[in-house]
Amino acid sequence: MSKEDFHNLPFHKKINLLYTEGTFVVGIRYYGHKVNLYLLDDEYIEVFYNHKLDKIDKIDFLPRNHTRMKFYLDQIQLD
């Protein structure tokens, strides 16, 4: 699946795809969110869960050069 195809999916289908076909890598805390990192088709995708509102605020690809990547480096393998 291309990034564009993933972006165009409805929110609930993104969640379903990650939970059924993605691989959970690690979870971190980041500015009031619990962020779960998934691997899907060699791409890392973050799911931002807001505890206070009890909802997912955002699902998006994590570019390998993003500064947030440093929080995950002990848990992932970059090629």
C-alpha positions as CSV (number, residue, x, y, z in Angstrom):
1,M,0.0,0.0,0.0
2,S,1.4,3.4,-0.9
3,K,1.6,6.3,1.6
4,E,-1.0,8.1,-0.4
5,D,-3.4,5.2,-0.3
6,F,-2.9,4.9,3.5
7,H,-3.5,8.7,3.9
8,N,-6.7,8.4,2.0
9,L,-8.2,5.7,4.2
10,P,-10.9,6.6,6.7
11,F,-9.5,6.8,10.2
12,H,-11.1,3.6,11.4
13,K,-9.6,1.7,8.5
14,K,-6.2,3.0,9.3
15,I,-6.6,1.7,12.8
16,N,-7.8,-1.7,11.6
17,L,-5.0,-2.0,9.1
18,L,-2.3,-1.3,11.7
19,Y,-3.8,-3.6,14.3
20,T,-4.3,-6.5,11.8
21,E,-1.4,-6.1,9.4
22,G,1.1,-3.9,11.2
23,T,3.6,-4.9,13.8
24,F,3.6,-3.0,17.1
25,V,7.2,-1.9,17.9
26,V,7.2,0.3,21.0
27,G,5.2,2.9,22.9
28,I,6.5,6.2,24.3
29,R,5.1,9.2,26.1
30,Y,5.3,12.4,24.2
31,Y,3.7,15.8,25.2
32,G,0.6,14.4,26.8
33,H,0.2,11.5,24.3
34,K,1.0,7.9,24.4
35,V,2.5,7.3,21.0
36,N,2.5,3.7,19.7
37,L,4.9,3.0,16.8
38,Y,4.0,0.4,14.2
39,L,5.8,-1.1,11.3
40,L,3.7,-1.6,8.2
41,D,5.3,-2.5,4.8
42,D,8.7,-1.2,5.9
43,E,7.3,2.2,7.0
44,Y,7.0,3.4,10.6
45,I,3.6,4.8,11.5
46,E,2.8,6.6,14.8
47,V,-0.5,6.5,16.6
48,F,-1.0,9.4,19.0
49,Y,-3.4,8.5,21.8
50,N,-4.7,11.3,24.0
51,H,-5.4,10.0,27.5
52,K,-7.3,13.0,28.7
53,L,-9.8,12.8,25.8
54,D,-9.6,9.0,25.5
55,K,-9.2,9.1,21.8
56,I,-6.6,8.8,19.0
57,D,-5.7,12.3,17.8
58,K,-3.4,11.4,14.9
59,I,-2.1,8.5,12.8
60,D,0.8,9.4,10.5
61,F,4.0,8.2,9.0
62,L,7.3,8.9,10.9
63,P,10.0,10.0,8.5
64,R,13.3,8.3,9.3
65,N,15.0,11.7,9.6
66,H,12.5,13.1,12.1
67,T,13.9,14.3,15.5
68,R,11.4,12.1,17.3
69,M,13.1,9.1,15.9
70,K,15.7,9.4,18.7
71,F,13.1,8.2,21.2
72,Y,12.7,4.9,19.3
73,L,16.3,4.1,18.3
74,D,17.0,1.6,21.0
75,Q,13.9,-0.4,19.8
76,I,14.2,-0.3,16.0
77,Q,16.5,-1.3,13.3
78,L,17.2,1.3,10.6
79,D,18.6,0.1,7.2
